[in-house]
Each structure stands twice: as C-alpha cells, then as structure tokens.
Amino acid sequence: MGAAGSKLEKALGDQFPEGERYFGLENFGNTCYCNSVLQALYFCVPFREQLLEYYSSNKNVADAEENLLTCLADLFTQISSQKKKTGVIAPKRFVQRLKKQNELFRSYMHQDAHEFLNFLLNELVDILEKEAQAAKNDAETSSPPEKTANGPKNPQANGVLKEPLVTWVHKNFQGILTNETRCLRCETVTARDEIFFDLSLDIEQNSSITSCLKNFSSTETLNAEDKFFCDKCCSLQEAQKRMKIKKPPHILVIHLKRFKYIEQLGRYKKLSYRVVFPLELKLSNTVEDADSEYSLFAVVVHVGSGPNHGHYVSLVKSHNHWLFFDDENVEMIDESAVQTFFGSAQEYSSNTDHGYILFYESLGANKS
C-alpha cells in the first residue's frame, strides 16, 4: 500500500486536507462488508467527532469492559492519530469483537453490509443506553432520595412517563416516520409514529431515488381481506394508508433493496437495476412539505452478480474530493465516476458494481 498511499498523496498534493487521514482497512477473509461500512461511518464527520469525543472522555474508566463501541472508538482513534497521512490499518480487535458478539458474522461466507450497519448502530445505542442507566443508578444510590410529604417525587420513573434516552447516535441517524391510515367511511385519520435509522426502498428499473421515495410514500388502499379496524366505526372498514417522513434525520441512510426473493426460483436474486442517486437530494415526502436538502457523502457498493457472493467497496466524499476505498486500497476518483455505480439499464451487463447503501448529510444549518 506504500506505493498506493504515496500515489494518493501525490494526487492530492497541496490539497491534502489538514489533519485528515486516508487509510485502507485490511480484509480478514470476506470482511469487506464491514470495511466498506466502517469507511462510510468514518467519513460521516459528526458521527466520527462524537465517537472520538466519547472515547477521550471515557477511556480512563478503570472498569470499562471491551465492547463494540470501545472497539470502534479505538479503531477511529487509531486512524485519526496516525503520523502518516495514508496507509493501511488492521481492524482486528473490532472484527474479533463483532464475531464474538454475533454468530451471524462468524463464518467466512459473504455477509450483507446493510445487516451489519443495522446491527452496529443498534448495538451502539444499546451500549450507550445501558451506560446512561448505570450512571443514573449510581447517582441515585449515592444521593439519598428527597422525601416529600406526598411520597416519592417521581412515582413513574420506571413507568409510562419515562423519557427515552436520546444518544449521539440517535441525534445523527434517527428520523421519525408517520403511518397515516384514513377510514374511508368516517374520514378519521389514525397516525402512528415509528423511528428509523435508515430507509429501505423498493427499486425499479431505470428509476431514481426521488421516484423510489415517492413510491415509499404512495397511498395504498386497504380493502377485501386487508380492511382496517376503525376505532370510531368499531368495525372493519376500507381505508387508505400512507407513510410519510415526520422528522427527517441529520444523516439520511438509504438502503436500496437489491436482493429480492424470487418465488419461482426459491432463492434470492440480485437486481442490477439502474437507480440514479443524485449528489444533492431534496426530500419532498415529509409531513411539513418543506423540502429538506441533503448532500451525498458516501456510497457502499455491492460488486457481483448474485446475493451470496461478491465484494463490497465504498465511495466517500471528503473535503470536496471523492475517494474509492477497496479494503487496503485507497485512490482518488473523479466526481463524474460516481454515476458509474447507478446500476445497469440492461438485465445482463458486464458492470456489476451497484450502489447499495447511500449516506446523505442534511444541509440544514441546525439539526438537533
């Protein structure tokens, strides 16, 4: 990698960003699914900064046990504090911990990058929530509860009123969807909110992210066996249902459903459809109807013709330059090369490098 690293430094020259590090990640036998997602997360700057901050303020805790969060923080710290600007790092501890934690990732078989991303974000949230709960319990045991004339001050601390903890992982990735169902008899609208860390979109040939998002939020009629039980009518009624984005996340992760189960074949098939993903995206299927603007900063690409084999690489935008990460190798690419990963307009094509997970950052000045 020495040669490739110096080649990258030469390519960037004086434009090499101050304090930035571009390191390839060693592959431990089919761990490209992990490497490609880790690179996308490393270049998700708000996430990286908060993770490094967490690590610096927690690394001195004597009884801190190793978990996926500490291993990830350790890896990101290792990369960011390298003396060299480019090179290769072996994410050995992280991969070992991942395999120990989840048997799904133990084999040397081809794994799904989206499943890994999902598992990782949920695991980080669980760890942060447990730590916050433990800290709260410690604080409560060290300070005696305040006595009041009418019994305990907060009788529902562990009951209904408990506020969910919002971690820095939530602040970056969490959005809220609202599922609206309108009874066609009494017109009553029932809305149910649900949180998401990423949006999984069905795809069609020769389409775009915008049209996939429109389909995601299109109105569906519930009738025949699918009738909806309306509380107001106290009976099953025909209804219209649709999903809208109530609160767009700061980092919008879009997963394109490229692996589809084909009933006749009795197995999964990879859809190589051409789906255009723009560098700048306007989200229009939001509840407020105010367009939320996003900028693309990373793409995890699946390379290969089938779902059970292949390879993952990632494209990352850093300081206005696009970089291509393929395990140990890192090289600069032109922005125009991003469109070669949209997919294939024909069913059988020699190009099997297709965008699979897209990472967009909100251009909104203040997203809390």
Phi, psi and omega in degrees: 000340181311312181295315181295321180297314181291331178296319179294317178298320179295317182299321181277328179053231181292344182274005180296120186299135180302124175078357182274153179230133178240100184240135173283162179242132181294145179262126179259051180078090179062034176258021179295331178299324182281312181303317184294321179289320179299321179295318179298320181288325180296323181268011168271088194305314180300322179294314181300314182298318181289327178292317180294323179294317178302315183295315183293331181269354181242352188290344181270359180291116188300318186265017182296121179271153180289134174213182183298327180293314181293323180293321179291317180297321179296318179296313180296324179293318179302315180295309187292339183257012178295143177288321179283156180275332182223163179157202181229140177235144178261111181280049189299310182299319181297312182296320178299316181295319180300315181291326179292322185284325187219115184296340179303325184262012184280329185281169178268015180284166178292125181254166181263123183297326181290319177299319180295314180301314179300312181299315183298310182298318179293324179294316179299318179298315179302315182296314181296321180293319179296318180296318181294320179294318180295319179295322180293317179297320179298316181296321181290324181283330180281334176247125183297145181296143180288134179269135176231160183301326185257038177082194185299148185293319185234078187297342184252029182303321178252024180248214189296325189280000184299124181282133178293142181286134177254108181271173178291341175290316176301314185300329179276312193254342188280131173235171178236130175258149173237131182258106184260127177238124182247120179291129183280354178267308184255358177069007180290135179257126176254125180244134177233124181270145172216146182269156177215151173256340175206160178251124176264119185248135172290145183239157177230158180295141179050055180237190180221166178301320181300316180289326177295322178291323177298316179296322180300324182258014183284156183281133180243136179266130178260113178215188183049237182287345185265016183303155185258138177277111181271124181294328183286318179278345182057036179200170178284131182225159171289145183209165174243136185234142173206156183248127178232160178270114183277318178225107180291144180283167176289316175250115181264117179254123180245124179254120179271125185283080183275348181250115187239136178281121180259112184308310184297326182275339182070024179204174178277149178230145177272130177267115183270017185312147176276114179236113183284124173244120185283158177288329175240129185237135174254123178270115182251351183268045180260160182297318184284351183061012175270130181292127174262129183258138183228155177236133182287131177232351177201149177222126171267126187249132173264127181251123180138162186266346183231169183281337187260005176209171181129203190207156175239139173227170176224150175249135184224139175258123181224122180050047177068010174247145174261136181235151180245119181251121178230090186049246184288339187266137178228129176216160179277142174230162179278147179305325182294341180289341182301324183290348177286354181254014180292329184126184185251135180284336176255155181301311182250116183220153180285342179276115180244016180266106187234135176304131185238315176233128182248137180243118179243142176250139181294139178270359179297135184299315186232102177247114180261000000 
